[in-house]
Amino acid sequence: MTLLYLVRHGEHALQGQIVAGRTGGIGLSPRGRTEAEAVAARLAGEPIEAIYASPLERARDTAAILAGRLDLPVTTRDDLIELDFGEWTGWTFDQVRADLRWLPWQRHRSIAAIPGGESWRGVQDRVVAALFDLRRIHPEGRVVVVSHGDVIRAALLFVLGMPLDFYNRLEVATGSISTVRIDDSGMRVPALNERPRR
């Protein structure tokens, strides 16, 4: 059995202000550091075997806090990176909502793609492949995967057998843990959007 703790990075310095996407150099806010510390405290009692993270700074910062508490190195994986928001990267949320291309993306994620960016199906394909690869590497281990809200949501939709268009039915908060179990009988979600507090 492989147990994957899917951790969304802590709040970043521009959270809720712009579509950060894959913009580099955006680290955690003070609240984000507190969220990461709470996740580290929650997972400290688990026999964690490895920590993997998206290469973006906010995910690496979160993973570094976990690594300090769990005494493990962090391995970055490009397949855990944030959704590519294409033309919308760096825009305010009001600007994105005013774009006529927003409604198809919001309503029909299964068939729409971000202008100049990534499709929701593409995100799901890469993150699910990453989870199965981690299952291969850690067939009997517990692993922390630090990534981003949309990426984790896409993975959970797959495990739960939910259509891609139901993405907004799942809450994946900053500093949350969603647990996925993979064994020979299949995949399960023992916990969703667990939010440790200090």
MDTraj code that builds the backbone (N, CA, C; nanometers):
import mdtraj as md
import numpy as np

residues = "MET THR LEU LEU TYR LEU VAL ARG HIS GLY GLU HIS ALA LEU GLN GLY GLN ILE VAL ALA GLY ARG THR GLY GLY ILE GLY LEU SER PRO ARG GLY ARG THR GLU ALA GLU ALA VAL ALA ALA ARG LEU ALA GLY GLU PRO ILE GLU ALA ILE TYR ALA SER PRO LEU GLU ARG ALA ARG ASP THR ALA ALA ILE LEU ALA GLY ARG LEU ASP LEU PRO VAL THR THR ARG ASP ASP LEU ILE GLU LEU ASP PHE GLY GLU TRP THR GLY TRP THR PHE ASP GLN VAL ARG ALA ASP LEU ARG TRP LEU PRO TRP GLN ARG HIS ARG SER ILE ALA ALA ILE PRO GLY GLY GLU SER TRP ARG GLY VAL GLN ASP ARG VAL VAL ALA ALA LEU PHE ASP LEU ARG ARG ILE HIS PRO GLU GLY ARG VAL VAL VAL VAL SER HIS GLY ASP VAL ILE ARG ALA ALA LEU LEU PHE VAL LEU GLY MET PRO LEU ASP PHE TYR ASN ARG LEU GLU VAL ALA THR GLY SER ILE SER THR VAL ARG ILE ASP ASP SER GLY MET ARG VAL PRO ALA LEU ASN GLU ARG PRO ARG ARG".split()
xyz = np.array([
    [0.0837, -0.1195, 0.0000],
    [0.0000, 0.0000, 0.0000],
    [0.0881, 0.1257, 0.0000],
    [0.0544, 0.2195, -0.0861],
    [0.1206, 0.3498, -0.0884],
    [0.0220, 0.4540, -0.0376],
    [0.0655, 0.5341, 0.0570],
    [-0.0170, 0.6425, 0.1091],
    [0.0459, 0.7744, 0.0664],
    [-0.0302, 0.8530, -0.0080],
    [0.0189, 0.9805, -0.0595],
    [-0.0516, 1.0949, 0.0107],
    [0.0232, 1.1783, 0.0785],
    [-0.0326, 1.2968, 0.1425],
    [-0.0172, 1.4134, 0.0449],
    [-0.1256, 1.4527, -0.0193],
    [-0.1223, 1.5611, -0.1159],
    [-0.1402, 1.6926, -0.0404],
    [-0.0331, 1.7683, -0.0303],
    [-0.0316, 1.8915, 0.0481],
    [-0.0342, 2.0113, -0.0459],
    [-0.1339, 2.0975, -0.0275],
    [-0.1302, 2.2231, -0.1018],
    [-0.0373, 2.3183, -0.0271],
    [0.0470, 2.3867, -0.1004],
    [0.1400, 2.4825, -0.0390],
    [0.0640, 2.5816, 0.0499],
    [0.1363, 2.6431, 0.1413],
    [0.0769, 2.7464, 0.2245],
    [0.0439, 2.8710, 0.1432],
    [-0.0330, 2.9582, 0.2040],
    [-0.0708, 3.0836, 0.1384],
    [0.0541, 3.1568, 0.0908],
    [0.0491, 3.2109, -0.0317],
    [0.1633, 3.2863, -0.0818],
    [0.1378, 3.4368, -0.0717],
    [0.2402, 3.5122, -0.0985],
    [0.2371, 3.6563, -0.0732],
    [0.1358, 3.7311, -0.1600],
    [0.0952, 3.6742, -0.2743],
    [0.0001, 3.7411, -0.3641],
    [-0.1324, 3.6659, -0.3736],
    [-0.1577, 3.5788, -0.2765],
    [-0.2797, 3.4974, -0.2770],
    [-0.4050, 3.5846, -0.2890],
    [-0.4917, 3.5515, -0.3844],
    [-0.6172, 3.6233, -0.4007],
    [-0.6049, 3.7558, -0.4747],
    [-0.4821, 3.7971, -0.5070],
    [-0.4619, 3.9248, -0.5762],
    [-0.4465, 3.9070, -0.7263],
    [-0.3639, 3.8098, -0.7656],
    [-0.3421, 3.7835, -0.9079],
    [-0.3446, 3.6336, -0.9335],
    [-0.3531, 3.5973, -1.0607],
    [-0.3364, 3.4580, -1.1017],
    [-0.1855, 3.4348, -1.1083],
    [-0.1326, 3.3737, -1.0059],
    [0.0124, 3.3565, -0.9973],
    [0.0629, 3.2549, -1.0993],
    [-0.0134, 3.1481, -1.1184],
    [0.0276, 3.0472, -1.2154],
    [0.1685, 2.9992, -1.1897],
    [0.2487, 2.9997, -1.2954],
    [0.3864, 2.9512, -1.2857],
    [0.4875, 3.0633, -1.2653],
    [0.4398, 3.1800, -1.2260],
    [0.5306, 3.2921, -1.1994],
    [0.6290, 3.2533, -1.0895],
    [0.7553, 3.2768, -1.1146],
    [0.8572, 3.2449, -1.0154],
    [0.8716, 3.3546, -0.9115],
    [0.9435, 3.3222, -0.8047],
    [0.9771, 3.4225, -0.7048],
    [0.8656, 3.4618, -0.6105],
    [0.7596, 3.3837, -0.6052],
    [0.6490, 3.4148, -0.5141],
    [0.6562, 3.3167, -0.3967],
    [0.7024, 3.3669, -0.2836],
    [0.7179, 3.2824, -0.1657],
    [0.5964, 3.2860, -0.0752],
    [0.6080, 3.2208, 0.0368],
    [0.4986, 3.2123, 0.1329],
    [0.4800, 3.3434, 0.2085],
    [0.3559, 3.3718, 0.2430],
    [0.3245, 3.4813, 0.3350],
    [0.3509, 3.4316, 0.4776],
    [0.3510, 3.5202, 0.5770],
    [0.3638, 3.4724, 0.7150],
    [0.2562, 3.3691, 0.7511],
    [0.1337, 3.3934, 0.7066],
    [0.0279, 3.2949, 0.7320],
    [0.0593, 3.1622, 0.6633],
    [0.1142, 3.1695, 0.5415],
    [0.1503, 3.0479, 0.4692],
    [0.2553, 2.9670, 0.5419],
    [0.3515, 3.0359, 0.6035],
    [0.4536, 2.9652, 0.6817],
    [0.3906, 2.8959, 0.8024],
    [0.2960, 2.9642, 0.8652],
    [0.2251, 2.9038, 0.9797],
    [0.1467, 2.7805, 0.9354],
    [0.0824, 2.7907, 0.8188],
    [0.0082, 2.6745, 0.7665],
    [0.1024, 2.5574, 0.7406],
    [0.2186, 2.5860, 0.6810],
    [0.3153, 2.4794, 0.6523],
    [0.3685, 2.4167, 0.7812],
    [0.3909, 2.4995, 0.8815],
    [0.4382, 2.4478, 1.0107],
    [0.3330, 2.3567, 1.0747],
    [0.2053, 2.3918, 1.0576],
    [0.0978, 2.3082, 1.1122],
    [0.0915, 2.1737, 1.0403],
    [0.1109, 2.1756, 0.9087],
    [0.1142, 2.0500, 0.8329],
    [0.2335, 1.9656, 0.8783],
    [0.3482, 2.0294, 0.8967],
    [0.4673, 1.9570, 0.9425],
    [0.4432, 1.8920, 1.0787],
    [0.3785, 1.9653, 1.1683],
    [0.3483, 1.9095, 1.3007],
    [0.2520, 1.7911, 1.2893],
    [0.1537, 1.8030, 1.2018],
    [0.0550, 1.6956, 1.1823],
    [0.1214, 1.5688, 1.1281],
    [0.2159, 1.5840, 1.0350],
    [0.2776, 1.4678, 0.9713],
    [0.3999, 1.4152, 1.0459],
    [0.4429, 1.4853, 1.1502],
    [0.5646, 1.4463, 1.2226],
    [0.5552, 1.3065, 1.2826],
    [0.4363, 1.2631, 1.3175],
    [0.4205, 1.1306, 1.3772],
    [0.4035, 1.0187, 1.2759],
    [0.4004, 1.0501, 1.1481],
    [0.3821, 0.9498, 1.0429],
    [0.5189, 0.9004, 0.9930],
    [0.5268, 0.7740, 0.9547],
    [0.6543, 0.7218, 0.9019],
    [0.6742, 0.7619, 0.7550],
    [0.6974, 0.8898, 0.7335],
    [0.7114, 0.9429, 0.5978],
    [0.8437, 0.8963, 0.5382],
    [0.8362, 0.8515, 0.4138],
    [0.9529, 0.7961, 0.3451],
    [1.0203, 0.8978, 0.2532],
    [0.9408, 0.9890, 0.1977],
    [0.9966, 1.0831, 0.1006],
    [0.9062, 1.2057, 0.0872],
    [0.9665, 1.3155, 0.0420],
    [0.8926, 1.4394, 0.0149],
    [0.9223, 1.4818, -0.1284],
    [0.8158, 1.5060, -0.2038],
    [0.8278, 1.5550, -0.3413],
    [0.7547, 1.6883, -0.3507],
    [0.8026, 1.7757, -0.4388],
    [0.7404, 1.9080, -0.4489],
    [0.7462, 1.9609, -0.5910],
    [0.6487, 2.0454, -0.6210],
    [0.6525, 2.1278, -0.7413],
    [0.7770, 2.2156, -0.7351],
    [0.8334, 2.2508, -0.8500],
    [0.9534, 2.3360, -0.8477],
    [0.9273, 2.4835, -0.8166],
    [0.8010, 2.5260, -0.8080],
    [0.7729, 2.6660, -0.7794],
    [0.8056, 2.6992, -0.6340],
    [0.8488, 2.8236, -0.6110],
    [0.9022, 2.8638, -0.4808],
    [0.8053, 2.8385, -0.3657],
    [0.6769, 2.8717, -0.3838],
    [0.5825, 2.8549, -0.2730],
    [0.5671, 2.7088, -0.2323],
    [0.5775, 2.6175, -0.3283],
    [0.5718, 2.4744, -0.2961],
    [0.7031, 2.4284, -0.2332],
    [0.8150, 2.4758, -0.2878],
    [0.9450, 2.4385, -0.2311],
    [0.9620, 2.4921, -0.0892],
    [0.9138, 2.6141, -0.0647],
    [0.9200, 2.6703, 0.0706],
    [0.8396, 2.5862, 0.1686],
    [0.7201, 2.5460, 0.1256],
    [0.6356, 2.4607, 0.2103],
    [0.7053, 2.3276, 0.2362],
    [0.7581, 2.2673, 0.1301],
    [0.8263, 2.1385, 0.1437],
    [0.9493, 2.1496, 0.2336],
    [1.0198, 2.2633, 0.2270],
    [1.1389, 2.2816, 0.3108],
    [1.1023, 2.2838, 0.4588],
    [0.9898, 2.3435, 0.4907],
    [0.9450, 2.3452, 0.6306],
    [0.9124, 2.2031, 0.6765],
    [0.8457, 2.1271, 0.5898],
    [0.8158, 1.9868, 0.6230],
    [0.9455, 1.9074, 0.6361],
    [1.0379, 1.9292, 0.5439],
    [1.1637, 1.8548, 0.5445],
    [1.2428, 1.8795, 0.6722],
    [1.2404, 2.0059, 0.7214],
    [1.3099, 2.0370, 0.8453],
    [1.2533, 1.9610, 0.9629],
    [1.1225, 1.9463, 0.9665],
    [1.0570, 1.8753, 1.0772],
    [1.0706, 1.7238, 1.0629],
    [1.0641, 1.6734, 0.9374],
    [1.0650, 1.5289, 0.9136],
    [1.2049, 1.4739, 0.8886],
    [1.3039, 1.5639, 0.8796],
    [1.4431, 1.5248, 0.8558],
    [1.4565, 1.4419, 0.7282],
    [1.4007, 1.4952, 0.6202],
    [1.4068, 1.4292, 0.4897],
    [1.4444, 1.5314, 0.3831],
    [1.5087, 1.4860, 0.2755],
    [1.5350, 1.5783, 0.1643],
    [1.4078, 1.6008, 0.0819],
    [1.4097, 1.7034, -0.0012],
    [1.2993, 1.7329, -0.0920],
    [1.3444, 1.7064, -0.2347],
    [1.2636, 1.6323, -0.3075],
    [1.2883, 1.6088, -0.4497],
    [1.1837, 1.6849, -0.5290],
    [1.2280, 1.7712, -0.6209],
    [1.1310, 1.8445, -0.7035],
    [1.0985, 1.7625, -0.8277],
    [0.9717, 1.7755, -0.8695],
    [0.9235, 1.7062, -0.9900],
    [0.8449, 1.8061, -1.0743],
    [0.8824, 1.8167, -1.2003],
    [0.8140, 1.9094, -1.2894],
    [0.6684, 1.8720, -1.3128],
    [0.6340, 1.7434, -1.2997],
    [0.4952, 1.7020, -1.3241],
    [0.4008, 1.7406, -1.2098],
    [0.4545, 1.8014, -1.1050],
    [0.3721, 1.8508, -0.9936],
    [0.3518, 2.0022, -1.0005],
    [0.4036, 2.0655, -1.1052],
    [0.3977, 2.2111, -1.1160],
    [0.2541, 2.2603, -1.1336],
    [0.2346, 2.3854, -1.1029],
    [0.1034, 2.4495, -1.1160],
    [0.0544, 2.4442, -1.2604],
    [-0.0773, 2.4493, -1.2736],
    [-0.1422, 2.4634, -1.4021],
    [-0.0825, 2.5821, -1.4777],
    [-0.0618, 2.5661, -1.6075],
    [-0.0118, 2.6765, -1.6906],
    [-0.1294, 2.7661, -1.7269],
    [-0.1340, 2.8852, -1.6678],
    [-0.2444, 2.9775, -1.6916],
    [-0.2245, 3.0656, -1.8151],
    [-0.1226, 3.0377, -1.8938],
    [-0.1060, 3.1036, -2.0218],
    [-0.1197, 3.2545, -2.0156],
    [-0.2083, 3.3099, -2.1013],
    [-0.2267, 3.4547, -2.1109],
    [-0.2772, 3.5167, -1.9807],
    [-0.3424, 3.4366, -1.8971],
    [-0.4000, 3.4916, -1.7748],
    [-0.2988, 3.5056, -1.6615],
    [-0.1797, 3.4529, -1.6792],
    [-0.0778, 3.4614, -1.5746],
    [-0.0471, 3.6078, -1.5426],
    [-0.0558, 3.6418, -1.4153],
    [-0.0286, 3.7777, -1.3695],
    [-0.1485, 3.8706, -1.3731],
    [-0.2592, 3.8268, -1.4315],
    [-0.3803, 3.9087, -1.4347],
    [-0.4468, 3.9078, -1.2978],
    [-0.5245, 4.0106, -1.2688],
    [-0.6093, 4.0067, -1.1497],
    [-0.7273, 3.9143, -1.1791],
    [-0.7932, 3.8694, -1.0741],
    [-0.9076, 3.7803, -1.0941],
    [-1.0233, 3.8544, -1.1615],
    [-1.0377, 3.9823, -1.1350],
    [-1.1409, 4.0615, -1.2033],
    [-1.1132, 4.0692, -1.3530],
    [-0.9869, 4.0842, -1.3908],
    [-0.9521, 4.0874, -1.5324],
    [-0.9841, 3.9550, -1.6011],
    [-0.9535, 3.8454, -1.5331],
    [-0.9815, 3.7135, -1.5909],
    [-1.1323, 3.6937, -1.6076],
    [-1.2088, 3.7278, -1.5053],
    [-1.3552, 3.7095, -1.5127],
    [-1.4193, 3.7979, -1.6200],
    [-1.3551, 3.9091, -1.6549],
    [-1.4075, 3.9978, -1.7590],
    [-1.3739, 3.9477, -1.9001],
    [-1.2809, 3.8545, -1.9105],
    [-1.2421, 3.7988, -2.0397],
    [-1.3516, 3.7025, -2.0862],
    [-1.3993, 3.7192, -2.2080],
    [-1.5069, 3.6340, -2.2601],
    [-1.4670, 3.4870, -2.2672],
    [-1.3375, 3.4604, -2.2669],
    [-1.2908, 3.3208, -2.2720],
    [-1.2974, 3.2530, -2.1357],
    [-1.3275, 3.3298, -2.0314],
    [-1.3356, 3.2742, -1.8959],
    [-1.4550, 3.1805, -1.8789],
    [-1.5714, 3.2185, -1.9284],
    [-1.6921, 3.1378, -1.9051],
    [-1.6803, 2.9948, -1.9575],
    [-1.6329, 2.9739, -2.0807],
    [-1.6165, 2.8341, -2.1242],
    [-1.5231, 2.7547, -2.0340],
    [-1.4155, 2.8202, -1.9878],
    [-1.3210, 2.7521, -1.8983],
    [-1.3872, 2.7204, -1.7647],
    [-1.4627, 2.8123, -1.7116],
    [-1.5278, 2.7918, -1.5824],
    [-1.6352, 2.6830, -1.5905],
    [-1.7119, 2.6822, -1.6976],
    [-1.8279, 2.5927, -1.7067],
    [-1.7967, 2.4555, -1.7658],
    [-1.6944, 2.4474, -1.8501],
    [-1.6685, 2.3228, -1.9233],
    [-1.5202, 2.2877, -1.9203],
    [-1.4692, 2.2653, -1.8023],
    [-1.3265, 2.2355, -1.7890],
    [-1.2857, 2.1089, -1.8644],
    [-1.3809, 2.0193, -1.8860],
    [-1.3479, 1.8933, -1.9518],
    [-1.3068, 1.9132, -2.0975],
    [-1.3507, 2.0208, -2.1601],
    [-1.3208, 2.0408, -2.3023],
    [-1.2516, 2.1737, -2.3316],
    [-1.2490, 2.2644, -2.2355],
    [-1.1897, 2.3973, -2.2591],
    [-1.0416, 2.3980, -2.2213],
    [-0.9721, 2.4968, -2.2727],
    [-0.8320, 2.5170, -2.2362],
    [-0.8102, 2.6655, -2.2104],
    [-0.7154, 2.6957, -2.1275],
    [-0.6797, 2.8340, -2.0997],
    [-0.6116, 2.8918, -2.2240],
    [-0.6415, 3.0156, -2.2609],
    [-0.5752, 3.0765, -2.3772],
    [-0.4232, 3.0745, -2.3632],
    [-0.3594, 3.0026, -2.4508],
    [-0.2137, 2.9928, -2.4457],
    [-0.1622, 2.9087, -2.3312],
    [-0.2524, 2.8374, -2.2622],
    [-0.2126, 2.7602, -2.1449],
    [-0.2465, 2.6130, -2.1575],
    [-0.2795, 2.5550, -2.0454],
    [-0.2956, 2.4105, -2.0332],
    [-0.4424, 2.3722, -2.0234],
    [-0.4745, 2.2557, -2.0749],
    [-0.6108, 2.2040, -2.0577],
    [-0.6210, 2.1340, -1.9229],
    [-0.7435, 2.1279, -1.8721],
    [-0.7676, 2.0602, -1.7436],
    [-0.7360, 1.9114, -1.7556],
    [-0.7697, 1.8528, -1.8705],
    [-0.7392, 1.7108, -1.8931],
    [-0.5881, 1.6882, -1.8944],
    [-0.5140, 1.7830, -1.9535],
    [-0.3683, 1.7710, -1.9539],
    [-0.3105, 1.7740, -1.8136],
    [-0.3659, 1.8601, -1.7294],
    [-0.3221, 1.8668, -1.5893],
    [-0.3481, 1.7331, -1.5206],
    [-0.4700, 1.6817, -1.5396],
    [-0.5047, 1.5556, -1.4749],
    [-0.4158, 1.4414, -1.5236],
    [-0.3919, 1.4351, -1.6527],
    [-0.3086, 1.3274, -1.7074],
    [-0.1697, 1.3276, -1.6442],
    [-0.1090, 1.4459, -1.6327],
    [0.0283, 1.4485, -1.5803],
    [0.0345, 1.4200, -1.4308],
    [-0.0626, 1.4697, -1.3537],
    [-0.0547, 1.4467, -1.2099],
    [-0.0898, 1.3018, -1.1757],
    [-0.1853, 1.2429, -1.2457],
    [-0.2181, 1.1021, -1.2203],
    [-0.0992, 1.0133, -1.2577],
    [-0.0327, 1.0436, -1.3690],
    [0.0875, 0.9684, -1.4052],
    [0.1939, 0.9819, -1.2959],
    [0.2048, 1.1008, -1.2377],
    [0.3011, 1.1218, -1.1287],
    [0.2664, 1.0360, -1.0072],
    [0.1379, 1.0284, -0.9724],
    [0.0973, 0.9484, -0.8565],
    [0.1284, 0.8005, -0.8788],
    [0.1012, 0.7511, -0.9986],
    [0.1320, 0.6105, -1.0261],
    [0.2825, 0.5858, -1.0288],
    [0.3600, 0.6840, -1.0718],
    [0.5045, 0.6698, -1.0676],
    [0.5532, 0.6649, -0.9230],
    [0.4953, 0.7467, -0.8364],
    [0.5328, 0.7429, -0.6950],
    [0.4911, 0.6114, -0.6307],
    [0.3821, 0.5554, -0.6742],
    [0.3408, 0.4220, -0.6270],
    [0.4472, 0.3185, -0.6656],
    [0.4994, 0.3298, -0.7879],
    [0.6035, 0.2375, -0.8338],
    [0.7310, 0.2534, -0.7502],
    [0.7685, 0.3779, -0.7215],
    [0.8914, 0.4050, -0.6461],
    [0.8765, 0.3674, -0.4992],
    [0.7576, 0.3876, -0.4432],
    [0.7328, 0.3633, -0.2999],
    [0.6132, 0.2684, -0.2841],
    [0.6300, 0.1415, -0.3208],
    [0.5151, 0.0487, -0.3206],
    [0.4569, 0.0221, -0.1825],
    [0.5355, 0.0458, -0.0776],
    [0.4862, 0.0235, 0.0589],
    [0.5185, 0.1427, 0.1487],
    [0.5164, 0.2623, 0.0926],
    [0.5599, 0.3781, 0.1691],
    [0.4552, 0.4855, 0.1852],
    [0.4866, 0.5796, 0.2713],
    [0.4063, 0.6999, 0.2912],
    [0.4868, 0.8177, 0.2369],
    [0.4233, 0.8932, 0.1500],
    [0.4944, 0.9957, 0.0746],
    [0.4183, 1.1274, 0.0818],
    [0.4917, 1.2374, 0.0957],
    [0.4323, 1.3714, 0.0927],
    [0.4541, 1.4298, -0.0471],
    [0.3470, 1.4846, -0.1028],
    [0.3509, 1.5470, -0.2349],
    [0.3013, 1.6907, -0.2183],
    [0.3905, 1.7889, -0.2336],
    [0.3527, 1.9293, -0.2169],
    [0.3290, 1.9904, -0.3549],
    [0.2061, 2.0336, -0.3777],
    [0.1710, 2.0858, -0.5086],
    [0.0742, 2.2031, -0.4936],
    [-0.0155, 2.2177, -0.5896],
    [-0.1013, 2.3354, -0.6011],
    [-0.2481, 2.2926, -0.6032],
    [-0.3360, 2.3870, -0.5700],
    [-0.4774, 2.3555, -0.5545],
    [-0.5399, 2.2886, -0.6748],
    [-0.5215, 2.3443, -0.7939],
    [-0.5829, 2.2861, -0.9137],
    [-0.5230, 2.1509, -0.9477],
    [-0.3959, 2.1346, -0.9258],
    [-0.3291, 2.0078, -0.9558],
    [-0.3819, 1.8986, -0.8625],
    [-0.3917, 1.9298, -0.7334],
    [-0.4424, 1.8328, -0.6364],
    [-0.5892, 1.8019, -0.6651],
    [-0.6660, 1.9039, -0.6974],
    [-0.8073, 1.8849, -0.7293],
    [-0.8236, 1.7907, -0.8497],
    [-0.7410, 1.8081, -0.9515],
    [-0.7477, 1.7215, -1.0704],
    [-0.7174, 1.5762, -1.0334],
    [-0.6203, 1.5557, -0.9454],
    [-0.5879, 1.4202, -0.9005],
    [-0.7043, 1.3589, -0.8234],
    [-0.7636, 1.4362, -0.7347],
    [-0.8745, 1.3852, -0.6533],
    [-0.9957, 1.3510, -0.7393],
    [-1.0231, 1.4312, -0.8402],
    [-1.1349, 1.4004, -0.9307],
    [-1.1152, 1.2640, -0.9957],
    [-0.9923, 1.2351, -1.0350],
    [-0.9627, 1.1046, -1.0955],
    [-0.9872, 0.9916, -0.9961],
    [-0.9299, 1.0054, -0.8765],
    [-0.9415, 0.8987, -0.7763],
    [-1.0877, 0.8749, -0.7386],
    [-1.1645, 0.9821, -0.7281],
    [-1.3049, 0.9717, -0.6888],
    [-1.3977, 0.9352, -0.8049],
    [-1.3441, 0.9286, -0.9263],
    [-1.4253, 0.8949, -1.0418],
    [-1.5261, 1.0027, -1.0769],
    [-1.4907, 1.1278, -1.0491],
    [-1.5808, 1.2393, -1.0759],
    [-1.5461, 1.3060, -1.2081],
    [-1.6455, 1.3568, -1.2806],
    [-1.6171, 1.4279, -1.4053],
    [-1.5310, 1.5519, -1.3803],
    [-1.4520, 1.5864, -1.4794],
    [-1.3658, 1.7036, -1.4683],
    [-1.4446, 1.8318, -1.4428],
    [-1.5664, 1.8377, -1.4950],
    [-1.6470, 1.9591, -1.4775],
    [-1.6952, 1.9792, -1.3338],
    [-1.6728, 1.8809, -1.2462],
    [-1.7131, 1.8926, -1.1058],
    [-1.6004, 1.9483, -1.0192],
    [-1.4995, 2.0088, -1.0817],
    [-1.3819, 2.0558, -1.0089],
    [-1.4172, 2.1463, -0.8909],
    [-1.5224, 2.2283, -0.9073],
    [-1.5540, 2.3259, -0.8021],
    [-1.6323, 2.2644, -0.6868],
    [-1.6571, 2.1361, -0.6911],
    [-1.7232, 2.0685, -0.5784],
    [-1.6242, 2.0226, -0.4721],
    [-1.4962, 2.0356, -0.5006],
    [-1.3925, 1.9944, -0.4068],
    [-1.3186, 2.1163, -0.3533],
    [-1.3064, 2.1235, -0.2239],
    [-1.2289, 2.2304, -0.1599],
    [-1.0883, 2.1785, -0.1317],
    [-0.9888, 2.2526, -0.1772],
    [-0.8490, 2.2201, -0.1479],
    [-0.7840, 2.3501, -0.1006],
    [-0.7882, 2.3729, 0.0271],
    [-0.7417, 2.4992, 0.0859],
    [-0.5895, 2.5032, 0.0946],
    [-0.5340, 2.6242, 0.1051],
    [-0.3906, 2.6352, 0.1294],
    [-0.3585, 2.5674, 0.2623],
    [-0.2430, 2.5016, 0.2654],
    [-0.2019, 2.4337, 0.3875],
    [-0.2894, 2.3159, 0.4245],
    [-0.3532, 2.2545, 0.3253],
    [-0.4392, 2.1391, 0.3534],
    [-0.3711, 2.0099, 0.3100],
    [-0.4220, 1.8988, 0.3653],
    [-0.3733, 1.7650, 0.3298],
    [-0.4920, 1.6831, 0.2806],
    [-0.4779, 1.6256, 0.1624],
    [-0.5746, 1.5279, 0.1126],
    [-0.4977, 1.3979, 0.0917],
    [-0.5496, 1.2894, 0.1446],
    [-0.4762, 1.1633, 0.1446],
    [-0.5328, 1.0677, 0.0405],
    [-0.4429, 1.0112, -0.0385],
    [-0.4802, 0.9118, -0.1395],
    [-0.4073, 0.7820, -0.1073],
    [-0.4839, 0.6745, -0.1066],
    [-0.4268, 0.5412, -0.0819],
    [-0.4331, 0.4617, -0.2111],
    [-0.3201, 0.4024, -0.2501],
    [-0.3148, 0.3176, -0.3691],
    [-0.2642, 0.1804, -0.3269],
    [-0.3412, 0.0774, -0.3591],
    [-0.2970, -0.0595, -0.3348],
    [-0.3433, -0.1461, -0.4510],
    [-0.3260, -0.2766, -0.4380],
    [-0.3594, -0.3657, -0.5491],
    [-0.5078, -0.3676, -0.5816],
    [-0.5911, -0.3219, -0.4895],
    [-0.7361, -0.3219, -0.5150],
    [-0.7850, -0.1911, -0.5757],
    [-0.6971, -0.0911, -0.5837],
    [-0.7381, 0.0350, -0.6451],
    [-0.6923, 0.1564, -0.5664],
    [-0.7707, 0.2635, -0.5783],
    [-0.7373, 0.3918, -0.5166],
    [-0.8531, 0.4380, -0.4291],
    [-0.8193, 0.5029, -0.3173],
    [-0.9206, 0.5562, -0.2263],
    [-0.8752, 0.6911, -0.1734],
    [-0.9711, 0.7672, -0.1199],
    [-0.9408, 0.8962, -0.0567],
    [-0.9838, 0.8866, 0.0904],
    [-0.8917, 0.8498, 0.1808],
    [-0.9267, 0.8396, 0.3221],
    [-0.9532, 0.9745, 0.3898],
    [-0.8944, 1.0831, 0.3359],
    [-0.9135, 1.2140, 0.3970],
    [-0.9054, 1.3210, 0.2883],
    [-0.9899, 1.4236, 0.3048],
    [-0.9987, 1.5297, 0.2047],
    [-0.9920, 1.6665, 0.2735],
    [-0.9014, 1.7517, 0.2263],
    [-0.8931, 1.8902, 0.2730],
    [-0.8782, 1.9013, 0.4258],
    [-0.7964, 1.8132, 0.4811],
    [-0.7666, 1.8225, 0.6255],
    [-0.6837, 1.9484, 0.6476],
    [-0.7235, 2.0300, 0.7448],
    [-0.6554, 2.1569, 0.7672],
    [-0.5981, 2.1617, 0.9089],
    [-0.4759, 2.1152, 0.9254],
    [-0.4133, 2.1183, 1.0582],
    [-0.3993, 2.2609, 1.1086],
    [-0.4090, 2.2774, 1.2390],
    [-0.3920, 2.4090, 1.3009],
    [-0.2915, 2.4000, 1.4135],
    [-0.2180, 2.5089, 1.4317],
    [-0.1199, 2.5123, 1.5430],
    [-0.1834, 2.5829, 1.6623],
])
top = md.Topology()
chain = top.add_chain()
for i, resn in enumerate(residues, 1):
    res = top.add_residue(resn, chain, resSeq=i)
    for name in ("N", "CA", "C"):
        top.add_atom(name, md.element.get_by_symbol(name[0]), res)
traj = md.Trajectory(xyz[None], top)
